[in-house]
Amino acid sequence: MRKEHDFLGEMNVPDDVLYGVQTMRAIENFYITGQHLDPEFIISIAKVKKAAALANMDTGRLEKKIGTVLVTAADEVINGLWLDQFPVDPIQGGAGTSINMNMNEVLANRALDLIGEKRGRYDVISPNNHVNMAQSTNDSFPTSIKVCIEAKSRTIVEALTLLADELDAKAKQFRSVLKMGRTHLQDAVPITLGQEMASYASAVRRGIHRIEQAAASARIINMGATAVGTGINAEPEYIHDVAVRLIEITGMQFKTADNLIDATNNTDVFADVSAALKVTALVLIKMANDFRLMASGPRCGFNEIKLLARQPGSSIMPGKVNPVIAEVLDQACYQVIGNDLALSFGVENGQFELNVMEPVMAFNIFNSFRYLTNAVNTFREKLLLGLEANNKQCADWLNNSVGIVTALLPHIGYENSSMLAREAYTTGRPICDIVKEKGFLSEKRLHEILSPENMTTPGITG
């Protein structure tokens, strides 16, 4: 063990860890989720610390012999080393100070390793004086969240793009599968299964656009704002350079906020991102539920599509197979909606010059990205790729439906169409049989009117 101290006193710290006294206090104080920090978030914090070290060397405030070794230590974390040295709980009091100090201590002690000094020799390289130079938790922590949001938004956009592409492929595959469209869960007018798939693809692409727009708003950072947004202890040159350095490190187009005080005390941008994920989740729930309904049965439901059997569906009913992949997409999306509510409470509960609830915002928004990405990939890989149409069942429902009478309306009038519908409902006979029996239309003409192309595209057959 080694002894470290802060202004509250001394603590014993294990020799084999890179973190220090303030991390130890956080371990003692905050056991909430039982989880560790998102690895991508840890890497994002290290990128911010690297940018700060480079910018402080640019201004001449940070000695190059110290700054260079801090950059090396940050690069190691960025490359995936030492991720086990961040044991603090993601939900914590202090606006993220414990997370910030965890990184500061790890980088300081790793830098001490690299120059041959003992860990804890903060008189040589300090977590506060050197790693945290010209910073506060209040600017480095939200900036790190935004760096992580940018990275995670690219991952979810990739997943959603693959989903939309596969839905478009299914739209082409099923373009000639005519089926009954439904409104209010009642028979309406015909549609093709391909048209339905194309509509889902369109909605998913709208979600992509929504997320990209929200993520773009998160590129405005407050590095250099320090404690309350006034920039105390940060040189103007540093405030400019740190954003430039962060762009170089991440390849992302970050920009310093015009009003650093606003950017420090308001967190509505996180609400924008979370809302984009939530609305996209709502769209995916609707789609998943449509798939569940279309696959229902197989003997006593719609049974219009065939899903691959992924696992036995019951511990008591032999042969039962459930739409588990659509169900898990639903549940992941429910969790995203719940995460958005928790984040919303955090956003509204900031006071004056700082919103101290950023840890719970980060925790929930990162979880939302992960759940949604994993669920979307699962749905595409394990349900959509093997999806088949039940052509016979689609045709049977259509032929037995009264809904096709709507297509006859321009040709025999509303009154005759209503009479046909009434008789079909009463007798249970197919509409086509009644039309031919009453001589309203010839069989050839009826075939033309009820062709898939004419019933599923705008216009009236002449």
N, C-alpha and C positions, 0 to 999 in steps of 0.2 A: 504494500500500500504506500501511497505518497500522500502528503498533507497538502491541501490547497485551501485557500481562504478567499472569502469575499467580505463585504462590509458587515455581514451577519455573523461571521466567525469562520472557524476552521472545520473542514470535513476530510475524512479519509476517502481517497479515490484509488481504485485498483490500478496497479502499475501497468496492467496489460490493456487498458482502454485509452483511447485518444481523447475522449471527452473529459470534462472537468467538473468543478464544484457546482456550477450553476445547473448543469445537466443533472447532476446527482440530486439536487434539490427538486428539480422538476419530476424526476422519477419517484421521489418520495411523496410529492404533493398531488400528482395527477395520474390516477389510474382510473380512466373513464371508459374507453372503448376496448382496452386490451389489445389494441392494434399498434402497428408502427407506422411511421411516415411513408407515404407513397414514394417508391424509389425514384420515380421521375421528378417528383417535387424536390427530393434531396439534391438531385443533379441540377435542377433549375436554380436552387439556392446557391450551389457551388459556382454556377455560371455568373450569377450576380456578384458574388464575392470576388471572382476573378476579374470581372469588369471594373469593380471598385478599386482593386489593387493596382490594375494597369492605369486607371485614371489618376489615382493618387501618385503613382510614379511619374505620370505625364506632368503633373503640376510641380513635382519636386518635393512634395511633402513627405512621401514615403521613400525611405532609403531603398535603393535598388537591390542591395544585397538581401534585404528582408522581403521586399516586394516580389522579387524573382522566385524565392523559395516558397512564398505563399501561393504564387501562381502555379508552381509545380504541384503543390499539395492540392490545390483546387482542381487541377487537371486530372489528378489521380481519382478524385471523387467523381468527376465528370465521366471518366472512363469506367466507372462502376466499382472502384475499390472503396473499401471502408464503409459500405452501406450498412453494415451491422453495428456501426458506431453511433447510430442515431436512434436511441431507445425511448425518446420522449413520446408521450401519448399525443395523437393529433389534436384532440380537444383539450384545451388548457386555458387557464386564465392568463392575463398578461399580454394579450394582443399578439401573441406569437414570439414574445421575448425568449422563452425557453428554447424554442426551435431555432431562433436566430443565434442564441448563445451556444447551443449545441454545435452548430456549424462553426462558429467562431473558435470554440475550444478545439474541435477536431482539426481544423486547419492550422491553428497555432501549434498544437502539440505535434502534428505531423511535420510541420516546418522545422520544429525543434529537433525531431528525429533526423531530418535530412541534413542538418548542419552539425549533428553529433552532440547536441545538448540534451539534457534530461527533460522528460516531460514535466510540465508544471513550472518550468523556468520562465514565467511570464515577464520577468524583468528583462529578458532577452527578446522574446517575441510574445506580444500580448494579444489575447483575444479581443480586448476592448480597444487598446491604443493603436494596434496595427491592423488586425483583420477587420475591425468595425470602424476604421478611420473614415471620417466624413459621412458616417451613416447613423441611422437609428433603425431599430426594428420597424419603426413606423413608415419607413420608405423602402428598406430592403425586403421586408416580408411581403407586402402587397405586390412589389415588383416581381418577386420570385413566383408568386401565385400566377401572375400574368404570363410569365415565361412558360410556366407549366401548362396553362390554359392553351397557349398557342400551339405547343407540341401536341397536346391531347386532342385539340380540335382537328388537327391534320389526320390523326389516327381515326377518329370517328367519321370524318368526311370520307376517308378512303373506304371504310366499312360500308357506309351508306351508299357510296357510288357503286361499289360492287353489287350491293343489293338491288339498286335501281337498274343496273345493267342486266342483271339476271331476270328481273321482272320484265324488262323490255324483251329479253330473249323469249320468255314464256308468252309474252303478248304475240310474238310472231308465230311461235309454235302452236298456239291455241286460237289463231285468228279465224279459223273456220268452224270452231266449236260453238254452235248456236245453243243458247240456253235461255231460261226464263229469267228476266230481270225482276227484281222485287223492290217494292217500296212499302214501308210500314210492316215489313215481313210478310206482305201479301203479294200475290202474283201481279206483275205490272205488264211490261212489254218486253219483247225479246232483246237480248244483248249477246255479244259473243264473250266467251271466257277470255279471249285475247284482249278485248276492250277493257274488261275489268282489270286484268293484269297491267295494262298500260296506264290505267288510272292510278293504281297503286304506285307505279314507278314515278309518275308525275308528282304525286304527293310527297314521296321520299325525296325527290330532287328539290322540292320546295323547302324541305327540312334542311337539306345541305346548304342552300342559299341562306336560310335563317341563321344557321350556326356560323357560317363564314362571316356574315355581317356582324354578329355579336362578338365573335372572336377578334375581328378587326378593331372594334371599339376598345378592346382590352390591350391594345398596343400602346396606349398612352400611359406613361409611367411617371412616378414621382420621385425617382432617385435624385438625391440632392435636397429633398424637402427636409430631411432629418426629422426632428421631433414633432413639430406641429405644422410644417409646411413653409416656415420662414427661411429655411436654409442655414440656420445657425450652425457654425463649425464646418461649413462646406464652402470651398472657394467657387466663384462663378465658373472658372475654367473647368473645375472638376464636374460641375453639374452638366456642362456641355459634353465633356469628354466621356463621362461614364455611359451616356446613352450611345455614343459612337462605338465605344468598346463593346457594349452589349450586342449591338448589331453585328459587329465583326465575329463575336463568339457564337451567337445563335443563328445568324443568317436570317433573322426576323427583323422586320422594319418597325422597331420601337421608336417612340418619339416622346421627348420630355413634355409634360403638361404645361400649358400656358399659365395655369393657375395652380401652383403646387399646394396651396392650402386646401383648395377644393379637392384636389386629387388625393390628399391625405385623409380628409375627414369624411369623404363620401365614397361609398362602395357600390353604387347603383350599377356599375358596369358588371359586377359579378352577378347581379340579379338579371341583367340582360342575357348573359351567357346561360345561366341556369334556366331562364324562361325559354330560351331557344331549344334547350335539351328537353324541357318538359313538353313543349308543344309538339316537338318531333315524336316524343314518346306517345302522346295522345294519338297521333296519326298512325303510329305503329300498332297501338292497341286495337284501333278500329280495323286495321288490315288483318291482324292476327285473329281477331274474332270472326271476321268474314271467312277466313280459311277454316276455322273450327266449325262454323255452320255448314259451309260447303262440303266438308268432309264428314259431317255427322251421319250416323247410321252404324254400319253400312246398309243394313236391311230396312231400318225404320226411320231413316233421316233423309237429308237431301242427297248425300252420296254422289255429288257432282264431280268431286276430285278425289284422287287416291294418294294418300300420304304413305311414305315408307314406314313400315313398322319398326319402331326404334326400341321398344321394350314391352314386355307383358303389361297389360293395363290394370290387372286386378289380382289381389291375393286370394279371391274367392270365386271369381267368374272366369272359367277357362275360355281361352280364345279371344278375350277382350283386349283391344289395342286402343290406346288413347292418343289424342293429338298433343303429346307432351311438349313438343318443340314450340308449337304455337302458344301453349300454356306458359312456358317458361319466359317467352318474350313478353307476354302480358305482365307477369309478375316482376320482371326486371324493370319494366316501364312504370309499374306502380311505385316501385322504390324510388325511381327518378323523380316522380311527382312528390313523394314524401320528402325527399332531399331538398327539393325546391322550396317547400314550405318552411323547413328549418332554416335554410339560407335566407329566405325573405324576412324572417324574424330577426336574424342577425343584421341584415342591412338596415332595418328600421330602428335598431336599438343602438346606434352610435350616438355619442354625445359630444358636442362642441368640436374640438380639433382632431378627434381620433375616433374611429370605430374599433372598439376593442374586441369585437366578435369575429374577427377575420379567421381565427383558427377553425371555427365550426363551418364557416363559409368554404374554406379550402377543403376541409374534410368531405363535405357533402358534394361539392361540385366535382372533385376528383373521383369520388365514388360514382357519381352519375355518369361521367365520361366512361369509366371502366365498365359499369354494368351495361350501359347501352351498347358500347362497342362489342363486348363479348356476346350479348344477346342477339345483336344484329348478325354477327358472323355465324352464330349457331343456327339461327333461322335460315340463313342463306345456304349454309353447307349441309345441314341435316334435314331440312324440309323442302326448300325450294328447288334445289338441284335435282332431286329425285321425284318431283311432283309430276303426276299424270292426270289427264282428264278422263272422266268416265263418260265417253261420248254417248253410249247407249242411254244412260240414265238422264243425261241432259236432254236428249231427244225425246225421251218418254215424258218427262215433265212438261216439255214444250208442247208436245202433241196433245196432251191431256189438259192443257191450260186454256182458260177462257181469255187470258190476257191478249192473245193474238188478234182478238176481235178489233182491237184499237187500230191495227193496220188496215182493216177493212173500212174504217169510218169514212175516208174521203171518197170511197167508191160506192158504198150502199147507203150512206147517211147515218146519222146518230140514232134515229128511231129504230131503224132496222137492226143496227148493231146492238142496241140495248135489248131488243127482242131476242136476238140470237144468244146474247150473254145470259139472259134470264132462262131461256130454254136449256142451254147447256148446263147451267147450275142445277136446274130442276131435274133434268134427266140423267146427268152425268155423261152425256154423249160428247164426243169431240166436236168442236166448232166446225171444222172442215166438213164433216159428214152432214151437219145440219144445213150449211151453206149450199152444198151441192143438192141436197134433197129439195130445198126450197127454190132452187134455180136462180139464186141471186147472181152467181158467177159461174162461168165454165171452169172445168177442172184445170185447163191450161192457164186461164187468167188467174185463178186462185193460186196456182203454183208460182206464177210470176210475182204476184203481190207478196206472197209469203216467203220469197227467197231470202236467204240470210243477208245478202247485200242490201236489198230493199228495206228489210225490217230493221237494219242496224245503222243506216246512214241517213242523213238529212235528205228530204225531198219526197215527192209524191210520184209513184209510178203512173205514167200516162195511160 
